[in-house]
Amino acid sequence: MSGKIKENMEIIGADGVHVGTVDRVEGNRIKLKKSDSFGHHEGHHHYIEMGFVADVEGDKVRLSAKADIAVTLEEEKSGRPVDL
């Protein structure tokens, strides 16, 4: 599935709500654009594990979790969870 995911695709939750925008795929994770970072996390990238991708629909990457849950699944570059 990672081969279908391209730069600038919108990442949405299972509920269709915007979660982020693809910067690129790095290994088994999607790197989000810096512009989709939250609050005090601005200025660096967050990542989402490929295991949370349910489908690629046109220009959208749909996750298996709703948006409010998906943002809690985001990781720092190190692989540690994002502190919201």
N, C-alpha and C positions, 0 to 999 in steps of 0.2 A: 504494500500500500504506500510506502514512503516514496516510491518512484512517481506517484501521481501528485504528490504535494509539491507545489511550486511557490516561489517568492511572491509576496503580495496577496496570497489567497487569504480570505477571511476565515478565522477560526470561530466557530459558533458552538454553543452548548446544545444539548439535546433539546432544549426548549427554543432554539433558534436565536438566542440572545448573543450578541457580540462578546467574545472573550479576548480576542487578539488578532494580530496579523502576522503571517508567516514571514520571517526573515530568511530562514533556510532550514534544512534538515541537517542535523549533526548527529551521526550515529543513530541511536534509537530514540532521539528526542527532537522535537520541533523547537527551534529557536524563535522566539517572538521578537518583533521589532521593539526597539527601545521606547518608541512613542506610545506603546500599549502598557507601559509600566504604571504602577499605582503609587500615588502619594510620595512617601519618602524613598520609594524604590526607583524613582525616575533616574534616568541617566545610565542604566545598564539593562542587559537583556534578562528575560526570564525564559524558562523552558517548560515544555509539557512532554511527558513520556508518550511514545507512539502507541503504547498499550491502551491509552484512553481514546484513541481515534476509532470512531464507529464506522465512518464512511467518508468518502470524498464525493461531493455532489457538485458538479460543475466547477465553479471557482470558490467553493466553500469546503472547509474541513469541519465535519460535524463530530463532536465529542460524544462519548457515551454518558457523560454527566451533564446536568443542567449547569448553566453559566455560573450561578452563585456557588456551586460546589467546585466547578472546574478551576476557578481562580485560586481556591485553596490547595489545589493539586500542583500548582506551578512550583518550579524549582529554581534555585540560583544556579549559576554556572557549575558550582562545586557539586551539585546534586542534592544539596540540603533544601528543605522546604522554605518557601518564602514566608517571612514573618509579616503577617498583615496587620 
